[in-house]
Amino acid sequence: MTASRRDLFALAATAAATAGVPPAAAQPGAAPIFPLPAPTIPIVGESGVFPVRRIYCIGRNYVAHAIERGSDPTREPPFFFQKPSDAIQTVAVGEVADHPYPSLTQNYHHEVELVAALKSGGVDIPVERALDHVYGYALGLDMTRRDLQNAMAAQKKPWEIGKSFDHAAVIGPLHPVSRIGHPRAGAISLAVNGTIRQNSDLSKMIWSVAEQIAKLSEAFALKAGDIIYSGTPENVGPVVRGDVLLGRLDGLPDLSIRIV
């Protein structure tokens, strides 16, 4: 089809206007049009901080929790979801941090978890080399708008809205592997107003941290700055404004928030 004279004039004008102008990404001295703070996590014993690139979470990684959520842990491979990096809420050692009750939900749940932070990555990482990529570990809370998650799941729709929101990824400071090694066992618990709700052991994880890293790297190119919430034990449950949550994991400081 022959181009009209109007089309030809338009093409000529566009070419003249853009002639010699390099793409924006190639322009020397190009800068963002507004500042965008990078989420970071404090590191115990270090002056530097850990920059967060992506937040990965594994679902139903303890047998009893998988069962309480309606899954058969003997048949399902690991599955993952993500939270936005700016969902991070860091909590200092010894602090009881105010944690805002989020919008839209009437059934807000706690999930206490070990978190692994990566210093490097790759694709198709072998299990036996996976822990080489871990910088350190922290205790975290994967907070969940359970009613929204359940409603989306019932409709066979993505349940991101139940997991990905402001302050949804609570975390304590990172502890480098050089200081604490790789936790493979140890009591993990969550109390609400002094009453224990979740109480298990890291050794009961279905998929180890190394296996999680290996499986994730089959689907994503993992990189430095990625963190992985490694799953929660059974007896997750609701919290309301005024509740004080206390997470504990052998070998790491306590993690505490107050729902406000």
C-alpha positions in Angstrom: 0.0 0.0 0.0 1.4 3.4 -1.0 1.9 5.9 1.8 -0.1 9.1 1.5 1.6 12.5 1.1 0.5 13.4 4.7 2.1 10.2 6.0 5.4 11.0 4.2 5.5 14.5 5.5 4.9 13.2 9.1 7.7 10.7 8.8 10.0 13.3 7.4 9.2 15.7 10.2 9.8 13.0 12.9 13.1 12.0 11.4 14.3 15.7 11.2 13.3 16.3 14.9 15.0 13.2 16.2 18.1 13.1 13.9 21.3 12.8 15.9 19.5 12.5 19.2 20.6 9.4 21.1 18.2 7.3 23.2 17.7 8.6 26.7 19.6 5.6 28.2 22.6 6.5 26.2 22.7 10.2 27.0 25.8 11.1 29.1 24.9 12.4 32.5 21.3 11.2 32.4 19.7 11.2 35.8 16.4 10.1 37.4 13.7 12.7 37.3 13.0 12.2 41.0 14.8 10.4 43.9 13.7 6.8 44.7 15.0 5.5 48.0 16.4 2.0 48.0 15.1 -0.4 50.7 17.9 -1.6 52.9 18.3 -3.9 55.9 20.8 -3.2 58.8 23.6 -5.7 59.3 24.7 -6.7 62.8 28.3 -5.7 63.5 28.6 -3.8 60.2 28.4 -0.1 59.4 27.0 -0.9 55.9 23.5 -1.9 55.1 22.1 -4.7 52.8 20.3 -3.3 49.7 17.1 -5.2 48.8 16.5 -6.1 45.2 13.7 -8.6 45.3 11.7 -10.4 48.0 10.8 -14.0 47.3 8.6 -16.1 49.6 8.0 -19.8 49.6 4.5 -21.1 50.4 3.5 -24.0 52.7 7.0 -25.2 53.5 6.1 -26.9 56.8 4.0 -30.1 56.7 1.5 -29.0 59.3 1.0 -25.6 57.8 0.6 -27.0 54.3 -2.2 -29.3 55.7 -3.9 -26.4 57.6 -4.0 -24.5 54.3 -5.5 -27.4 52.4 -2.5 -28.8 50.6 -0.9 -32.3 50.4 2.8 -31.7 51.3 3.8 -35.1 50.0 2.7 -34.2 46.4 3.4 -30.5 45.8 6.7 -29.1 44.6 7.7 -25.8 46.2 5.9 -22.7 44.9 6.9 -19.0 45.3 5.4 -15.5 45.3 7.0 -12.1 45.5 6.5 -9.0 47.6 7.6 -5.5 46.5 11.0 -4.6 47.9 9.6 -1.5 49.5 7.3 -3.7 51.6 10.2 -4.1 54.0 9.8 -2.9 57.6 13.0 -3.2 59.5 12.9 -3.6 63.3 15.9 -2.9 65.5 17.1 -5.4 68.2 15.2 -4.6 71.4 12.6 -2.4 69.7 8.9 -3.0 69.7 8.0 -1.3 66.4 4.6 0.1 65.5 3.1 -1.8 62.6 0.1 -0.3 60.9 -3.0 -2.5 60.5 -3.5 -2.5 56.7 -6.5 -1.3 54.7 -9.2 -3.6 53.2 -8.8 -6.5 55.5 -10.7 -7.8 58.5 -8.6 -10.9 59.0 -4.9 -10.0 59.3 -2.5 -12.9 60.0 1.0 -13.4 61.3 3.6 -15.8 59.8 7.0 -16.0 61.4 9.9 -17.1 59.1 13.6 -17.5 58.7 14.9 -15.1 55.9 18.0 -15.8 53.8 19.7 -12.9 52.1 21.8 -13.4 48.9 25.2 -11.9 48.1 25.3 -13.4 44.6 23.2 -15.5 42.4 22.8 -17.1 39.0 20.5 -19.5 37.1 20.2 -23.2 37.6 22.2 -23.2 40.8 23.1 -26.7 42.0 21.8 -27.5 45.5 25.3 -28.3 46.7 26.5 -24.8 45.8 23.4 -22.9 46.7 24.5 -21.8 50.2 27.6 -20.3 48.7 25.4 -17.4 47.6 23.9 -16.6 51.0 25.3 -13.5 52.8 23.3 -13.9 56.0 20.0 -14.6 57.8 17.4 -12.7 59.7 14.1 -13.4 61.4 11.0 -12.1 59.6 7.2 -11.8 59.6 5.3 -12.5 56.3 2.2 -10.5 57.2 -0.9 -11.5 55.3 -4.4 -10.1 54.5 -5.9 -13.6 54.8 -9.4 -12.8 53.8 -8.2 -11.1 50.6 -5.9 -14.0 49.9 -8.6 -16.6 50.4 -11.1 -14.6 48.3 -8.8 -14.4 45.4 -7.8 -18.1 45.7 -11.5 -19.1 45.7 -12.0 -17.2 42.4 -8.8 -18.8 41.0 -7.3 -15.3 40.7 -3.8 -14.2 41.8 -3.7 -13.5 45.5 -1.0 -10.9 45.4 -3.3 -8.4 47.1 -3.3 -10.6 50.2 0.5 -10.7 50.4 1.9 -7.6 48.8 1.2 -4.3 50.5 3.0 -1.7 52.6 4.9 -3.1 55.6 4.0 -6.7 54.6 7.6 -7.9 55.0 8.7 -7.3 58.6 12.4 -8.2 59.2 15.1 -7.9 61.9 18.7 -7.1 61.2 20.8 -9.5 59.1 23.4 -11.7 60.7 26.3 -12.6 58.3 27.0 -16.3 57.7 30.6 -15.6 58.8 29.1 -15.0 62.3 26.3 -17.5 62.7 26.8 -20.1 59.9 23.8 -21.7 58.1 20.9 -22.4 60.5 19.4 -25.8 59.6 17.7 -26.5 62.9 16.5 -24.5 65.9 13.2 -23.6 67.6 11.1 -20.9 65.8 8.0 -19.4 67.5 5.6 -16.5 67.5 3.7 -15.3 70.5 0.8 -12.8 70.6 0.4 -10.9 73.8 2.6 -13.4 75.6 0.6 -16.5 74.3 2.5 -18.9 72.0 0.7 -19.5 68.7 3.4 -20.8 66.4 6.0 -23.2 67.7 8.1 -25.4 65.5 11.7 -26.1 64.4 13.6 -25.2 61.3 14.5 -28.8 60.8 10.8 -29.4 59.9 11.0 -27.3 56.7 10.0 -29.5 53.7 12.4 -27.7 51.4 15.7 -26.5 52.8 17.1 -23.0 52.1 19.6 -24.6 49.7 16.8 -26.4 47.8 14.7 -23.2 47.7 17.6 -21.3 46.1 18.1 -24.0 43.6 14.4 -24.2 42.6 14.1 -20.4 42.4 17.1 -20.2 40.1 15.3 -22.4 37.7 12.6 -19.8 37.2 14.5 -16.5 37.9 18.1 -15.2 37.5 18.9 -14.7 41.2 21.1 -11.8 42.1 22.8 -10.1 45.0 20.2 -8.2 47.1 17.5 -10.9 46.8 16.0 -12.1 50.0 14.0 -15.3 50.6 11.3 -15.8 53.2 11.6 -19.5 53.8 8.1 -20.4 54.9 6.1 -20.5 58.2 5.1 -23.2 60.6 1.5 -24.1 61.5 -1.0 -22.1 63.6 -0.9 -18.9 61.7 -3.7 -16.7 63.0 -5.3 -13.2 63.2 -4.1 -10.1 65.0 -5.9 -6.9 65.8 -4.8 -3.4 66.8 -3.1 -3.3 70.2 -1.6 -6.8 69.9 2.1 -7.3 70.5 3.8 -9.9 68.5 7.1 -11.6 69.6 9.0 -13.7 67.1 11.8 -16.0 68.2 14.4 -18.1 66.5 17.3 -19.9 68.2 20.6 -18.1 67.7 19.0 -14.7 66.6 17.6 -11.8 68.6 13.9 -11.5 69.2 11.7 -9.6 66.7 8.7 -7.7 68.1 6.0 -5.4 66.6 2.8 -3.8 68.0 -0.2 -3.6 65.7 -1.5 0.0 65.5 
